[in-house]
Amino acid sequence: MKKQCLLLFLFIVYGCFSQNLDKLKNNEVLFVISENHNGDFFKKTKVSKNEKDTKRDSFWYDYYFKDGSIIKFSYREYTDFDKKEKNKPALFFSINKSFLRKNKDIIITKQFMHKIGCSKSMDLLKNAKTILLIEENPNNKKEVMLKEVILFEIGIE
């Protein structure tokens, strides 16, 4: 009976916390959460400052893998020159933290990227039309910020 309860518990826990790669592949918009800045797996670096609006500062977001591979995202005010010409800035907005809880099955975490590896993570991200990076909002603990980022490169350091 104890073994059955333990197996049931493990199945429920695994089911609640595991993500479905096939479900994520079908999404045009992917959400990637940035957690534990400047750790072994994730690093955030400010590239430039926007004089008009500090929310629009440019950043690099690097995800490191054990094999030396890196996935880089870039956040800039405009995702490309065409959008700058049309004055269509990259998406940037805040939402309630309940979004994280309600949508945990479609949010890509560092644990999930490590689980599937750099190559599969890159394939998944390449297929998305839009990638939104989720960050803590330093001004409001009840909200998170979503930023449209560009998948920039993959490489071995």
N, C-alpha and C positions, 0 to 999 in steps of 0.2 A: 504494500500500500504506500509506503514512504517513497519507493522508487517511482511509482506511478504519479504521485503528487509532485515529486521533483521534476520529472519529465514534463508534466503538464505546465508547471511553473516556468521551466526553461523555454518551452514552446511559446507560451504567452509573452514572456519577456522578449524573446527573439523576434516574435511577430510584431510587437509594439515598436521596437527600436530599429528593426532592419528596414532598409529602403528597397524598393523594387526598381531595378535597373531598367526593365522594360517599360514601366510606367513613366520613368524620367525621360527615356528616349523619345517618347511621343509628345513631350511638351515643347512648345515653341519658345516659352519663357522659362529660364532656369534661375533658381535662387541659390546663391552660394553664401554661406554664413562665414564671416570673418571672426575668428575667435583666437584668444591667446596671442595677441600681437607680439611680434619679435621673439617668438619661441623657436623651437627646433624645426617646426613644420611650416609656420606662417610668419611672414614679415611684411610690415607696412612701412613704406618710405614716402615721405613728402617730396615731391619733385619741384613744384613751383607754387607760388602764392598768387592768388587772384586779388588784386588791389581793391576791386569793387565789392566782392562778395567772398568771404572766407569759406563759405560752404562749397565754393567752386574751386578750391585749391586742387591741384593735380597730385595724384598718388599712384604708386606702384604697389600691387599686392602680389607677393610671391608665395607659392605653395611648393615646398620642398618634399621630395620623396627619398626614401632610403637608398635607392640606386643612383642618386645624384641628379635625377631629372627634376625639372622645374616647370611649373605652369605659372605664367605671369598674366595678371590682369592690369589694365590701365584705366584709371578714372580721370577724365578731363572734362572741361566744360562742354566741349562738342566732341562727338564720337568720330567725326570725319570732317573734311573740308567742305563737302557738299552741304552738310547740316549747318556748318558755320555760315556759309553763304546765304542760306535760307533762314538764319537765326533760329535754329531749332536745337536748343541745348540738350545735353544728355539728361535723362530722367533723374530726378533727385527729389525724394519726398520722405516724410516721416509717417509712420503708422503705429498703431498700438501694438505692444508686445504680444498680445493675444494671437496675433498673426502667426507667430512662431509655433505656438501650441496647436493651433488649428490646422496648420499646413506642414507639420513636421515630416510628413511622408514625401513631400516634394522639395524639401530644402536639402541641398547637398552640404554635408558636413565634412570636416577633416577626417573623421573616422571612416566615413563612407568612401572618400577618395583614397585613403590608405588601403581600405579593404579591396577595392576594385583595381587599384594601381594607376599609375600615371597614364599609360597608354589608353586604357578604357575611359578614364576620366576625361582625357583630351578628346577622344572620339565623341563622347557624350556632349561636351561643351561646344565642339565644332558644329554640331547639328542644331544648336539653339539659335533662334533669330535674335533673341535678346537675353542678356545675362545681367541679373540684378544682384549686386553684392549687398548683404545685410550687415550693418554695423550698429553697435550701441550708440545711442544718442547721448552725448555728454551733457546736454542741456536739459534732458527730460528722461528720467529713469524708467518711465512707463511707456516709452516709445523706442522704436528702432528706426534707423535711416536706411533707405533703399537707394542705391546708386547704380545707374547703368554703367557697366564696365565693358571694355573691349578685351577679348581674348588675344593676347599679344604674341606670345611665343612659348615654345617648349624647347627645352635643351638640357644638355648635360653640362654641369659646371666643372 
